[in-house]
Amino acid sequence: MKKEGLKRLIEEHLILRKQMESLREELKKLEDRYDENLELIYWFRSKEFQRLVLLYLQEVKEEYGKDPYFDDLVHSVIHSLEDHEMIEQRKIYTPKHLSHLQEEKLE
């Protein structure tokens, strides 16, 4: 291999490494936002609220039902409701800044 070829490979390696690092940082931000979104939709919510979310998801199924991730959301809410103890445990561990979610109503 010629030095020029090796130099190009080294440069490409360094560029790709920087791009991978940047993508990891972006992915971490997206994962954090995704977790926050789940908290706001159903994670720290009461059973009553989660039931209402499930009913609302049925209402909007025509609009979002073709999205492959819509079913995942529905199943997550159902799973959470099935595990009543988990909902009760979340009340204990709900961060103070999210405790208002327990009492919030769906209008």
VOVEXTOR-70524 format. One record per atom (N, C-alpha, C, O): residue number from 1; residue in three letters; chain; atom name; x, y, z. Coordinates in nm, 2 decimals. Layout:
<atoms>
<atom NUM "ALA" "A" "CA" <X Y Z>>
...
</atoms>
This chain:
<atoms>
<atom 1 "MET" "A" "N" <0.08 -0.12 0.00>>
<atom 1 "MET" "A" "CA" <0.00 0.00 0.00>>
<atom 1 "MET" "A" "C" <0.09 0.12 0.00>>
<atom 1 "MET" "A" "O" <0.19 0.13 0.07>>
<atom 2 "LYS" "A" "N" <0.05 0.22 -0.08>>
<atom 2 "LYS" "A" "CA" <0.12 0.34 -0.09>>
<atom 2 "LYS" "A" "C" <0.09 0.43 0.03>>
<atom 2 "LYS" "A" "O" <-0.02 0.42 0.09>>
<atom 3 "LYS" "A" "N" <0.18 0.52 0.06>>
<atom 3 "LYS" "A" "CA" <0.16 0.61 0.18>>
<atom 3 "LYS" "A" "C" <0.03 0.70 0.15>>
<atom 3 "LYS" "A" "O" <-0.04 0.73 0.25>>
<atom 4 "GLU" "A" "N" <0.01 0.74 0.03>>
<atom 4 "GLU" "A" "CA" <-0.11 0.82 0.00>>
<atom 4 "GLU" "A" "C" <-0.24 0.74 0.03>>
<atom 4 "GLU" "A" "O" <-0.33 0.80 0.09>>
<atom 5 "GLY" "A" "N" <-0.24 0.62 0.00>>
<atom 5 "GLY" "A" "CA" <-0.36 0.53 0.02>>
<atom 5 "GLY" "A" "C" <-0.38 0.52 0.17>>
<atom 5 "GLY" "A" "O" <-0.49 0.52 0.22>>
<atom 6 "LEU" "A" "N" <-0.27 0.49 0.24>>
<atom 6 "LEU" "A" "CA" <-0.28 0.48 0.39>>
<atom 6 "LEU" "A" "C" <-0.32 0.61 0.45>>
<atom 6 "LEU" "A" "O" <-0.40 0.61 0.55>>
<atom 7 "LYS" "A" "N" <-0.27 0.72 0.40>>
<atom 7 "LYS" "A" "CA" <-0.31 0.85 0.46>>
<atom 7 "LYS" "A" "C" <-0.46 0.87 0.44>>
<atom 7 "LYS" "A" "O" <-0.53 0.92 0.53>>
<atom 8 "ARG" "A" "N" <-0.52 0.84 0.32>>
<atom 8 "ARG" "A" "CA" <-0.66 0.85 0.30>>
<atom 8 "ARG" "A" "C" <-0.74 0.77 0.39>>
<atom 8 "ARG" "A" "O" <-0.84 0.81 0.45>>
<atom 9 "LEU" "A" "N" <-0.69 0.65 0.42>>
<atom 9 "LEU" "A" "CA" <-0.76 0.56 0.51>>
<atom 9 "LEU" "A" "C" <-0.76 0.61 0.65>>
<atom 9 "LEU" "A" "O" <-0.86 0.60 0.72>>
<atom 10 "ILE" "A" "N" <-0.65 0.67 0.69>>
<atom 10 "ILE" "A" "CA" <-0.64 0.72 0.83>>
<atom 10 "ILE" "A" "C" <-0.73 0.84 0.84>>
<atom 10 "ILE" "A" "O" <-0.80 0.86 0.94>>
<atom 11 "GLU" "A" "N" <-0.73 0.93 0.74>>
<atom 11 "GLU" "A" "CA" <-0.82 1.05 0.74>>
<atom 11 "GLU" "A" "C" <-0.96 1.01 0.75>>
<atom 11 "GLU" "A" "O" <-1.04 1.06 0.82>>
<atom 12 "GLU" "A" "N" <-1.00 0.91 0.66>>
<atom 12 "GLU" "A" "CA" <-1.14 0.86 0.66>>
<atom 12 "GLU" "A" "C" <-1.18 0.80 0.80>>
<atom 12 "GLU" "A" "O" <-1.29 0.82 0.85>>
<atom 13 "HIS" "A" "N" <-1.08 0.72 0.86>>
<atom 13 "HIS" "A" "CA" <-1.11 0.67 0.99>>
<atom 13 "HIS" "A" "C" <-1.14 0.77 1.09>>
<atom 13 "HIS" "A" "O" <-1.23 0.76 1.17>>
<atom 14 "LEU" "A" "N" <-1.06 0.88 1.09>>
<atom 14 "LEU" "A" "CA" <-1.08 0.99 1.19>>
<atom 14 "LEU" "A" "C" <-1.21 1.06 1.17>>
<atom 14 "LEU" "A" "O" <-1.28 1.10 1.26>>
<atom 15 "ILE" "A" "N" <-1.24 1.08 1.04>>
<atom 15 "ILE" "A" "CA" <-1.37 1.15 1.01>>
<atom 15 "ILE" "A" "C" <-1.49 1.06 1.05>>
<atom 15 "ILE" "A" "O" <-1.58 1.11 1.11>>
<atom 16 "LEU" "A" "N" <-1.48 0.93 1.02>>
<atom 16 "LEU" "A" "CA" <-1.59 0.84 1.06>>
<atom 16 "LEU" "A" "C" <-1.60 0.83 1.21>>
<atom 16 "LEU" "A" "O" <-1.71 0.83 1.26>>
<atom 17 "ARG" "A" "N" <-1.49 0.83 1.28>>
<atom 17 "ARG" "A" "CA" <-1.49 0.83 1.42>>
<atom 17 "ARG" "A" "C" <-1.56 0.95 1.48>>
<atom 17 "ARG" "A" "O" <-1.65 0.94 1.57>>
<atom 18 "LYS" "A" "N" <-1.53 1.07 1.43>>
<atom 18 "LYS" "A" "CA" <-1.60 1.19 1.47>>
<atom 18 "LYS" "A" "C" <-1.75 1.19 1.44>>
<atom 18 "LYS" "A" "O" <-1.83 1.23 1.52>>
<atom 19 "GLN" "A" "N" <-1.79 1.14 1.32>>
<atom 19 "GLN" "A" "CA" <-1.93 1.13 1.29>>
<atom 19 "GLN" "A" "C" <-2.00 1.03 1.38>>
<atom 19 "GLN" "A" "O" <-2.11 1.06 1.42>>
<atom 20 "MET" "A" "N" <-1.94 0.92 1.41>>
<atom 20 "MET" "A" "CA" <-2.00 0.82 1.50>>
<atom 20 "MET" "A" "C" <-2.02 0.88 1.64>>
<atom 20 "MET" "A" "O" <-2.12 0.86 1.70>>
<atom 21 "GLU" "A" "N" <-1.92 0.96 1.69>>
<atom 21 "GLU" "A" "CA" <-1.94 1.02 1.82>>
<atom 21 "GLU" "A" "C" <-2.05 1.12 1.82>>
<atom 21 "GLU" "A" "O" <-2.13 1.13 1.91>>
<atom 22 "SER" "A" "N" <-2.06 1.20 1.71>>
<atom 22 "SER" "A" "CA" <-2.17 1.29 1.70>>
<atom 22 "SER" "A" "C" <-2.30 1.23 1.70>>
<atom 22 "SER" "A" "O" <-2.40 1.27 1.76>>
<atom 23 "LEU" "A" "N" <-2.31 1.12 1.62>>
<atom 23 "LEU" "A" "CA" <-2.44 1.04 1.62>>
<atom 23 "LEU" "A" "C" <-2.47 0.98 1.75>>
<atom 23 "LEU" "A" "O" <-2.59 0.97 1.79>>
<atom 24 "ARG" "A" "N" <-2.37 0.93 1.83>>
<atom 24 "ARG" "A" "CA" <-2.40 0.88 1.96>>
<atom 24 "ARG" "A" "C" <-2.46 0.99 2.05>>
<atom 24 "ARG" "A" "O" <-2.55 0.96 2.13>>
<atom 25 "GLU" "A" "N" <-2.40 1.11 2.04>>
<atom 25 "GLU" "A" "CA" <-2.45 1.22 2.12>>
<atom 25 "GLU" "A" "C" <-2.60 1.25 2.08>>
<atom 25 "GLU" "A" "O" <-2.68 1.28 2.17>>
<atom 26 "GLU" "A" "N" <-2.62 1.25 1.95>>
<atom 26 "GLU" "A" "CA" <-2.76 1.28 1.91>>
<atom 26 "GLU" "A" "C" <-2.86 1.17 1.95>>
<atom 26 "GLU" "A" "O" <-2.97 1.20 1.99>>
<atom 27 "LEU" "A" "N" <-2.81 1.05 1.94>>
<atom 27 "LEU" "A" "CA" <-2.90 0.94 1.99>>
<atom 27 "LEU" "A" "C" <-2.93 0.95 2.13>>
<atom 27 "LEU" "A" "O" <-3.04 0.92 2.18>>
<atom 28 "LYS" "A" "N" <-2.83 0.98 2.21>>
<atom 28 "LYS" "A" "CA" <-2.85 1.00 2.36>>
<atom 28 "LYS" "A" "C" <-2.96 1.11 2.39>>
<atom 28 "LYS" "A" "O" <-3.04 1.09 2.47>>
<atom 29 "LYS" "A" "N" <-2.95 1.22 2.32>>
<atom 29 "LYS" "A" "CA" <-3.05 1.32 2.33>>
<atom 29 "LYS" "A" "C" <-3.18 1.28 2.29>>
<atom 29 "LYS" "A" "O" <-3.28 1.31 2.36>>
<atom 30 "LEU" "A" "N" <-3.19 1.20 2.18>>
<atom 30 "LEU" "A" "CA" <-3.32 1.15 2.14>>
<atom 30 "LEU" "A" "C" <-3.38 1.05 2.24>>
<atom 30 "LEU" "A" "O" <-3.50 1.05 2.27>>
<atom 31 "GLU" "A" "N" <-3.29 0.96 2.29>>
<atom 31 "GLU" "A" "CA" <-3.34 0.87 2.39>>
<atom 31 "GLU" "A" "C" <-3.39 0.94 2.52>>
<atom 31 "GLU" "A" "O" <-3.49 0.90 2.58>>
<atom 32 "ASP" "A" "N" <-3.32 1.04 2.56>>
<atom 32 "ASP" "A" "CA" <-3.36 1.12 2.68>>
<atom 32 "ASP" "A" "C" <-3.50 1.18 2.65>>
<atom 32 "ASP" "A" "O" <-3.58 1.18 2.74>>
<atom 33 "ARG" "A" "N" <-3.52 1.24 2.53>>
<atom 33 "ARG" "A" "CA" <-3.64 1.30 2.50>>
<atom 33 "ARG" "A" "C" <-3.76 1.20 2.49>>
<atom 33 "ARG" "A" "O" <-3.87 1.22 2.53>>
<atom 34 "TYR" "A" "N" <-3.72 1.08 2.44>>
<atom 34 "TYR" "A" "CA" <-3.82 0.97 2.43>>
<atom 34 "TYR" "A" "C" <-3.86 0.93 2.57>>
<atom 34 "TYR" "A" "O" <-3.98 0.91 2.59>>
<atom 35 "ASP" "A" "N" <-3.77 0.92 2.66>>
<atom 35 "ASP" "A" "CA" <-3.80 0.88 2.80>>
<atom 35 "ASP" "A" "C" <-3.89 0.99 2.86>>
<atom 35 "ASP" "A" "O" <-3.99 0.96 2.93>>
<atom 36 "GLU" "A" "N" <-3.86 1.12 2.84>>
<atom 36 "GLU" "A" "CA" <-3.94 1.23 2.89>>
<atom 36 "GLU" "A" "C" <-4.08 1.22 2.84>>
<atom 36 "GLU" "A" "O" <-4.18 1.24 2.91>>
<atom 37 "ASN" "A" "N" <-4.09 1.19 2.71>>
<atom 37 "ASN" "A" "CA" <-4.22 1.18 2.64>>
<atom 37 "ASN" "A" "C" <-4.31 1.06 2.71>>
<atom 37 "ASN" "A" "O" <-4.43 1.08 2.73>>
<atom 38 "LEU" "A" "N" <-4.24 0.95 2.73>>
<atom 38 "LEU" "A" "CA" <-4.32 0.84 2.80>>
<atom 38 "LEU" "A" "C" <-4.36 0.88 2.93>>
<atom 38 "LEU" "A" "O" <-4.47 0.84 2.98>>
<atom 39 "GLU" "A" "N" <-4.28 0.95 3.01>>
<atom 39 "GLU" "A" "CA" <-4.32 1.00 3.14>>
<atom 39 "GLU" "A" "C" <-4.45 1.08 3.13>>
<atom 39 "GLU" "A" "O" <-4.54 1.07 3.21>>
<atom 40 "LEU" "A" "N" <-4.45 1.17 3.03>>
<atom 40 "LEU" "A" "CA" <-4.57 1.26 3.01>>
<atom 40 "LEU" "A" "C" <-4.69 1.19 2.96>>
<atom 40 "LEU" "A" "O" <-4.80 1.23 3.00>>
<atom 41 "ILE" "A" "N" <-4.67 1.09 2.88>>
<atom 41 "ILE" "A" "CA" <-4.79 1.01 2.83>>
<atom 41 "ILE" "A" "C" <-4.85 0.92 2.93>>
<atom 41 "ILE" "A" "O" <-4.97 0.93 2.96>>
<atom 42 "TYR" "A" "N" <-4.77 0.84 2.99>>
<atom 42 "TYR" "A" "CA" <-4.83 0.74 3.08>>
<atom 42 "TYR" "A" "C" <-4.74 0.69 3.20>>
<atom 42 "TYR" "A" "O" <-4.79 0.63 3.29>>
<atom 43 "TRP" "A" "N" <-4.61 0.71 3.20>>
<atom 43 "TRP" "A" "CA" <-4.53 0.64 3.29>>
<atom 43 "TRP" "A" "C" <-4.56 0.68 3.44>>
<atom 43 "TRP" "A" "O" <-4.57 0.59 3.52>>
<atom 44 "PHE" "A" "N" <-4.57 0.80 3.47>>
<atom 44 "PHE" "A" "CA" <-4.60 0.84 3.61>>
<atom 44 "PHE" "A" "C" <-4.74 0.88 3.63>>
<atom 44 "PHE" "A" "O" <-4.77 0.96 3.72>>
<atom 45 "ARG" "A" "N" <-4.83 0.82 3.56>>
<atom 45 "ARG" "A" "CA" <-4.97 0.85 3.56>>
<atom 45 "ARG" "A" "C" <-5.05 0.75 3.64>>
<atom 45 "ARG" "A" "O" <-5.01 0.64 3.67>>
<atom 46 "SER" "A" "N" <-5.17 0.79 3.68>>
<atom 46 "SER" "A" "CA" <-5.26 0.71 3.76>>
<atom 46 "SER" "A" "C" <-5.32 0.60 3.67>>
<atom 46 "SER" "A" "O" <-5.32 0.62 3.54>>
<atom 47 "LYS" "A" "N" <-5.38 0.50 3.73>>
<atom 47 "LYS" "A" "CA" <-5.45 0.40 3.65>>
<atom 47 "LYS" "A" "C" <-5.56 0.46 3.57>>
<atom 47 "LYS" "A" "O" <-5.58 0.43 3.45>>
<atom 48 "GLU" "A" "N" <-5.63 0.55 3.63>>
<atom 48 "GLU" "A" "CA" <-5.75 0.61 3.57>>
<atom 48 "GLU" "A" "C" <-5.70 0.69 3.44>>
<atom 48 "GLU" "A" "O" <-5.76 0.68 3.33>>
<atom 49 "PHE" "A" "N" <-5.59 0.76 3.46>>
<atom 49 "PHE" "A" "CA" <-5.54 0.84 3.34>>
<atom 49 "PHE" "A" "C" <-5.49 0.74 3.23>>
<atom 49 "PHE" "A" "O" <-5.52 0.77 3.11>>
<atom 50 "GLN" "A" "N" <-5.43 0.64 3.27>>
<atom 50 "GLN" "A" "CA" <-5.38 0.54 3.17>>
<atom 50 "GLN" "A" "C" <-5.50 0.48 3.09>>
<atom 50 "GLN" "A" "O" <-5.49 0.45 2.97>>
<atom 51 "ARG" "A" "N" <-5.60 0.45 3.17>>
<atom 51 "ARG" "A" "CA" <-5.72 0.39 3.10>>
<atom 51 "ARG" "A" "C" <-5.78 0.49 3.00>>
<atom 51 "ARG" "A" "O" <-5.82 0.46 2.89>>
<atom 52 "LEU" "A" "N" <-5.78 0.62 3.04>>
<atom 52 "LEU" "A" "CA" <-5.83 0.72 2.94>>
<atom 52 "LEU" "A" "C" <-5.74 0.74 2.82>>
<atom 52 "LEU" "A" "O" <-5.78 0.76 2.71>>
<atom 53 "VAL" "A" "N" <-5.61 0.72 2.85>>
<atom 53 "VAL" "A" "CA" <-5.51 0.73 2.74>>
<atom 53 "VAL" "A" "C" <-5.54 0.61 2.64>>
<atom 53 "VAL" "A" "O" <-5.54 0.63 2.52>>
<atom 54 "LEU" "A" "N" <-5.56 0.50 2.69>>
<atom 54 "LEU" "A" "CA" <-5.59 0.38 2.61>>
<atom 54 "LEU" "A" "C" <-5.72 0.40 2.53>>
<atom 54 "LEU" "A" "O" <-5.72 0.37 2.41>>
<atom 55 "LEU" "A" "N" <-5.82 0.46 2.59>>
<atom 55 "LEU" "A" "CA" <-5.95 0.49 2.52>>
<atom 55 "LEU" "A" "C" <-5.92 0.59 2.41>>
<atom 55 "LEU" "A" "O" <-5.97 0.58 2.29>>
<atom 56 "TYR" "A" "N" <-5.84 0.69 2.44>>
<atom 56 "TYR" "A" "CA" <-5.80 0.79 2.34>>
<atom 56 "TYR" "A" "C" <-5.72 0.73 2.22>>
<atom 56 "TYR" "A" "O" <-5.74 0.76 2.11>>
<atom 57 "LEU" "A" "N" <-5.63 0.64 2.26>>
<atom 57 "LEU" "A" "CA" <-5.56 0.57 2.15>>
<atom 57 "LEU" "A" "C" <-5.65 0.49 2.06>>
<atom 57 "LEU" "A" "O" <-5.62 0.49 1.94>>
<atom 58 "GLN" "A" "N" <-5.75 0.44 2.11>>
<atom 58 "GLN" "A" "CA" <-5.85 0.37 2.02>>
<atom 58 "GLN" "A" "C" <-5.92 0.47 1.93>>
<atom 58 "GLN" "A" "O" <-5.95 0.44 1.82>>
<atom 59 "GLU" "A" "N" <-5.95 0.59 1.98>>
<atom 59 "GLU" "A" "CA" <-6.01 0.69 1.90>>
<atom 59 "GLU" "A" "C" <-5.92 0.74 1.79>>
<atom 59 "GLU" "A" "O" <-5.97 0.76 1.68>>
<atom 60 "VAL" "A" "N" <-5.79 0.74 1.81>>
<atom 60 "VAL" "A" "CA" <-5.70 0.80 1.70>>
<atom 60 "VAL" "A" "C" <-5.64 0.69 1.62>>
<atom 60 "VAL" "A" "O" <-5.55 0.71 1.55>>
<atom 61 "LYS" "A" "N" <-5.68 0.56 1.64>>
<atom 61 "LYS" "A" "CA" <-5.63 0.45 1.57>>
<atom 61 "LYS" "A" "C" <-5.63 0.47 1.42>>
<atom 61 "LYS" "A" "O" <-5.54 0.44 1.35>>
<atom 62 "GLU" "A" "N" <-5.74 0.52 1.37>>
<atom 62 "GLU" "A" "CA" <-5.75 0.55 1.22>>
<atom 62 "GLU" "A" "C" <-5.64 0.64 1.17>>
<atom 62 "GLU" "A" "O" <-5.59 0.62 1.06>>
<atom 63 "GLU" "A" "N" <-5.61 0.74 1.25>>
<atom 63 "GLU" "A" "CA" <-5.51 0.84 1.22>>
<atom 63 "GLU" "A" "C" <-5.37 0.79 1.23>>
<atom 63 "GLU" "A" "O" <-5.28 0.82 1.14>>
<atom 64 "TYR" "A" "N" <-5.34 0.71 1.33>>
<atom 64 "TYR" "A" "CA" <-5.20 0.67 1.36>>
<atom 64 "TYR" "A" "C" <-5.18 0.52 1.35>>
<atom 64 "TYR" "A" "O" <-5.07 0.47 1.36>>
<atom 65 "GLY" "A" "N" <-5.28 0.45 1.32>>
<atom 65 "GLY" "A" "CA" <-5.28 0.30 1.32>>
<atom 65 "GLY" "A" "C" <-5.18 0.24 1.23>>
<atom 65 "GLY" "A" "O" <-5.13 0.13 1.25>>
<atom 66 "LYS" "A" "N" <-5.15 0.31 1.12>>
<atom 66 "LYS" "A" "CA" <-5.06 0.25 1.02>>
<atom 66 "LYS" "A" "C" <-4.91 0.27 1.06>>
<atom 66 "LYS" "A" "O" <-4.82 0.21 1.00>>
<atom 67 "ASP" "A" "N" <-4.89 0.36 1.16>>
<atom 67 "ASP" "A" "CA" <-4.75 0.38 1.21>>
<atom 67 "ASP" "A" "C" <-4.71 0.26 1.28>>
<atom 67 "ASP" "A" "O" <-4.78 0.21 1.38>>
<atom 68 "PRO" "A" "N" <-4.60 0.19 1.25>>
<atom 68 "PRO" "A" "CA" <-4.56 0.07 1.31>>
<atom 68 "PRO" "A" "C" <-4.53 0.09 1.46>>
<atom 68 "PRO" "A" "O" <-4.53 -0.01 1.54>>
<atom 69 "TYR" "A" "N" <-4.50 0.21 1.51>>
<atom 69 "TYR" "A" "CA" <-4.47 0.23 1.65>>
<atom 69 "TYR" "A" "C" <-4.59 0.26 1.73>>
<atom 69 "TYR" "A" "O" <-4.59 0.26 1.85>>
<atom 70 "PHE" "A" "N" <-4.71 0.28 1.66>>
<atom 70 "PHE" "A" "CA" <-4.83 0.31 1.73>>
<atom 70 "PHE" "A" "C" <-4.87 0.19 1.82>>
<atom 70 "PHE" "A" "O" <-4.91 0.20 1.93>>
<atom 71 "ASP" "A" "N" <-4.86 0.07 1.76>>
<atom 71 "ASP" "A" "CA" <-4.90 -0.05 1.83>>
<atom 71 "ASP" "A" "C" <-4.80 -0.07 1.95>>
<atom 71 "ASP" "A" "O" <-4.85 -0.12 2.06>>
<atom 72 "ASP" "A" "N" <-4.68 -0.04 1.94>>
<atom 72 "ASP" "A" "CA" <-4.59 -0.05 2.05>>
<atom 72 "ASP" "A" "C" <-4.64 0.04 2.17>>
<atom 72 "ASP" "A" "O" <-4.63 0.00 2.28>>
<atom 73 "LEU" "A" "N" <-4.68 0.16 2.14>>
<atom 73 "LEU" "A" "CA" <-4.73 0.25 2.24>>
<atom 73 "LEU" "A" "C" <-4.85 0.19 2.31>>
<atom 73 "LEU" "A" "O" <-4.87 0.19 2.43>>
<atom 74 "VAL" "A" "N" <-4.95 0.14 2.22>>
<atom 74 "VAL" "A" "CA" <-5.07 0.08 2.28>>
<atom 74 "VAL" "A" "C" <-5.03 -0.04 2.37>>
<atom 74 "VAL" "A" "O" <-5.09 -0.05 2.48>>
<atom 75 "HIS" "A" "N" <-4.94 -0.12 2.33>>
<atom 75 "HIS" "A" "CA" <-4.90 -0.24 2.41>>
<atom 75 "HIS" "A" "C" <-4.83 -0.20 2.53>>
<atom 75 "HIS" "A" "O" <-4.85 -0.26 2.64>>
<atom 76 "SER" "A" "N" <-4.76 -0.09 2.53>>
<atom 76 "SER" "A" "CA" <-4.69 -0.04 2.65>>
<atom 76 "SER" "A" "C" <-4.79 0.01 2.75>>
<atom 76 "SER" "A" "O" <-4.77 -0.02 2.87>>
<atom 77 "VAL" "A" "N" <-4.89 0.08 2.71>>
<atom 77 "VAL" "A" "CA" <-4.99 0.13 2.80>>
<atom 77 "VAL" "A" "C" <-5.07 0.01 2.86>>
<atom 77 "VAL" "A" "O" <-5.10 0.01 2.98>>
<atom 78 "ILE" "A" "N" <-5.11 -0.08 2.77>>
<atom 78 "ILE" "A" "CA" <-5.18 -0.20 2.82>>
<atom 78 "ILE" "A" "C" <-5.09 -0.28 2.92>>
<atom 78 "ILE" "A" "O" <-5.14 -0.31 3.03>>
<atom 79 "HIS" "A" "N" <-4.97 -0.30 2.89>>
<atom 79 "HIS" "A" "CA" <-4.88 -0.37 2.98>>
<atom 79 "HIS" "A" "C" <-4.87 -0.30 3.12>>
<atom 79 "HIS" "A" "O" <-4.87 -0.36 3.22>>
<atom 80 "SER" "A" "N" <-4.86 -0.17 3.11>>
<atom 80 "SER" "A" "CA" <-4.85 -0.09 3.23>>
<atom 80 "SER" "A" "C" <-4.98 -0.10 3.32>>
<atom 80 "SER" "A" "O" <-4.97 -0.12 3.44>>
<atom 81 "LEU" "A" "N" <-5.09 -0.10 3.25>>
<atom 81 "LEU" "A" "CA" <-5.22 -0.12 3.32>>
<atom 81 "LEU" "A" "C" <-5.23 -0.26 3.38>>
<atom 81 "LEU" "A" "O" <-5.29 -0.27 3.49>>
<atom 82 "GLU" "A" "N" <-5.18 -0.36 3.31>>
<atom 82 "GLU" "A" "CA" <-5.19 -0.49 3.36>>
<atom 82 "GLU" "A" "C" <-5.11 -0.51 3.49>>
<atom 82 "GLU" "A" "O" <-5.15 -0.60 3.57>>
<atom 83 "ASP" "A" "N" <-5.01 -0.44 3.50>>
<atom 83 "ASP" "A" "CA" <-4.92 -0.45 3.62>>
<atom 83 "ASP" "A" "C" <-4.96 -0.34 3.72>>
<atom 83 "ASP" "A" "O" <-4.88 -0.24 3.73>>
<atom 84 "HIS" "A" "N" <-5.07 -0.36 3.79>>
<atom 84 "HIS" "A" "CA" <-5.12 -0.26 3.88>>
<atom 84 "HIS" "A" "C" <-5.02 -0.22 3.99>>
<atom 84 "HIS" "A" "O" <-5.01 -0.11 4.03>>
<atom 85 "GLU" "A" "N" <-4.94 -0.32 4.03>>
<atom 85 "GLU" "A" "CA" <-4.85 -0.30 4.14>>
<atom 85 "GLU" "A" "C" <-4.74 -0.20 4.09>>
<atom 85 "GLU" "A" "O" <-4.69 -0.12 4.17>>
<atom 86 "MET" "A" "N" <-4.70 -0.22 3.97>>
<atom 86 "MET" "A" "CA" <-4.60 -0.13 3.91>>
<atom 86 "MET" "A" "C" <-4.65 0.02 3.92>>
<atom 86 "MET" "A" "O" <-4.57 0.11 3.95>>
<atom 87 "ILE" "A" "N" <-4.77 0.04 3.89>>
<atom 87 "ILE" "A" "CA" <-4.82 0.18 3.89>>
<atom 87 "ILE" "A" "C" <-4.82 0.23 4.03>>
<atom 87 "ILE" "A" "O" <-4.78 0.35 4.05>>
<atom 88 "GLU" "A" "N" <-4.85 0.15 4.13>>
<atom 88 "GLU" "A" "CA" <-4.85 0.19 4.27>>
<atom 88 "GLU" "A" "C" <-4.70 0.22 4.31>>
<atom 88 "GLU" "A" "O" <-4.68 0.31 4.39>>
<atom 89 "GLN" "A" "N" <-4.61 0.13 4.27>>
<atom 89 "GLN" "A" "CA" <-4.47 0.16 4.30>>
<atom 89 "GLN" "A" "C" <-4.42 0.29 4.24>>
<atom 89 "GLN" "A" "O" <-4.33 0.35 4.30>>
<atom 90 "ARG" "A" "N" <-4.46 0.32 4.12>>
<atom 90 "ARG" "A" "CA" <-4.42 0.44 4.06>>
<atom 90 "ARG" "A" "C" <-4.45 0.56 4.14>>
<atom 90 "ARG" "A" "O" <-4.38 0.66 4.14>>
<atom 91 "LYS" "A" "N" <-4.57 0.56 4.21>>
<atom 91 "LYS" "A" "CA" <-4.61 0.67 4.29>>
<atom 91 "LYS" "A" "C" <-4.50 0.70 4.39>>
<atom 91 "LYS" "A" "O" <-4.47 0.82 4.42>>
<atom 92 "ILE" "A" "N" <-4.45 0.60 4.45>>
<atom 92 "ILE" "A" "CA" <-4.34 0.62 4.55>>
<atom 92 "ILE" "A" "C" <-4.22 0.68 4.49>>
<atom 92 "ILE" "A" "O" <-4.15 0.76 4.56>>
<atom 93 "TYR" "A" "N" <-4.18 0.64 4.37>>
<atom 93 "TYR" "A" "CA" <-4.06 0.68 4.31>>
<atom 93 "TYR" "A" "C" <-4.07 0.80 4.21>>
<atom 93 "TYR" "A" "O" <-3.98 0.84 4.15>>
<atom 94 "THR" "A" "N" <-4.19 0.85 4.20>>
<atom 94 "THR" "A" "CA" <-4.21 0.96 4.11>>
<atom 94 "THR" "A" "C" <-4.13 1.09 4.16>>
<atom 94 "THR" "A" "O" <-4.15 1.13 4.27>>
<atom 95 "PRO" "A" "N" <-4.05 1.14 4.07>>
<atom 95 "PRO" "A" "CA" <-3.98 1.26 4.10>>
<atom 95 "PRO" "A" "C" <-4.07 1.37 4.14>>
<atom 95 "PRO" "A" "O" <-4.18 1.38 4.08>>
<atom 96 "LYS" "A" "N" <-4.03 1.46 4.23>>
<atom 96 "LYS" "A" "CA" <-4.12 1.56 4.28>>
<atom 96 "LYS" "A" "C" <-4.17 1.65 4.17>>
<atom 96 "LYS" "A" "O" <-4.29 1.70 4.17>>
<atom 97 "HIS" "A" "N" <-4.08 1.68 4.07>>
<atom 97 "HIS" "A" "CA" <-4.12 1.77 3.96>>
<atom 97 "HIS" "A" "C" <-4.22 1.71 3.87>>
<atom 97 "HIS" "A" "O" <-4.28 1.77 3.78>>
<atom 98 "LEU" "A" "N" <-4.25 1.57 3.88>>
<atom 98 "LEU" "A" "CA" <-4.35 1.51 3.80>>
<atom 98 "LEU" "A" "C" <-4.47 1.46 3.88>>
<atom 98 "LEU" "A" "O" <-4.56 1.39 3.83>>
<atom 99 "SER" "A" "N" <-4.47 1.49 4.01>>
<atom 99 "SER" "A" "CA" <-4.58 1.43 4.09>>
<atom 99 "SER" "A" "C" <-4.71 1.49 4.05>>
<atom 99 "SER" "A" "O" <-4.81 1.42 4.08>>
<atom 100 "HIS" "A" "N" <-4.72 1.60 3.99>>
<atom 100 "HIS" "A" "CA" <-4.85 1.66 3.95>>
<atom 100 "HIS" "A" "C" <-4.91 1.57 3.84>>
<atom 100 "HIS" "A" "O" <-5.03 1.58 3.82>>
<atom 101 "LEU" "A" "N" <-4.83 1.49 3.77>>
<atom 101 "LEU" "A" "CA" <-4.89 1.40 3.67>>
<atom 101 "LEU" "A" "C" <-4.98 1.30 3.73>>
<atom 101 "LEU" "A" "O" <-5.08 1.25 3.66>>
<atom 102 "GLN" "A" "N" <-4.96 1.26 3.85>>
<atom 102 "GLN" "A" "CA" <-5.05 1.16 3.92>>
<atom 102 "GLN" "A" "C" <-5.19 1.21 3.93>>
<atom 102 "GLN" "A" "O" <-5.28 1.13 3.92>>
<atom 103 "GLU" "A" "N" <-5.21 1.34 3.95>>
<atom 103 "GLU" "A" "CA" <-5.34 1.40 3.97>>
<atom 103 "GLU" "A" "C" <-5.40 1.46 3.85>>
<atom 103 "GLU" "A" "O" <-5.52 1.50 3.85>>
<atom 104 "GLU" "A" "N" <-5.32 1.47 3.74>>
<atom 104 "GLU" "A" "CA" <-5.37 1.54 3.62>>
<atom 104 "GLU" "A" "C" <-5.48 1.45 3.55>>
<atom 104 "GLU" "A" "O" <-5.48 1.33 3.55>>
<atom 105 "LYS" "A" "N" <-5.58 1.52 3.50>>
<atom 105 "LYS" "A" "CA" <-5.69 1.46 3.43>>
<atom 105 "LYS" "A" "C" <-5.68 1.48 3.28>>
<atom 105 "LYS" "A" "O" <-5.62 1.58 3.23>>
<atom 106 "LEU" "A" "N" <-5.74 1.39 3.21>>
<atom 106 "LEU" "A" "CA" <-5.74 1.40 3.06>>
<atom 106 "LEU" "A" "C" <-5.88 1.47 3.03>>
<atom 106 "LEU" "A" "O" <-5.98 1.42 3.06>>
<atom 107 "GLU" "A" "N" <-5.87 1.58 2.95>>
<atom 107 "GLU" "A" "CA" <-5.99 1.65 2.92>>
<atom 107 "GLU" "A" "C" <-6.04 1.62 2.78>>
<atom 107 "GLU" "A" "O" <-6.14 1.68 2.74>>
</atoms>
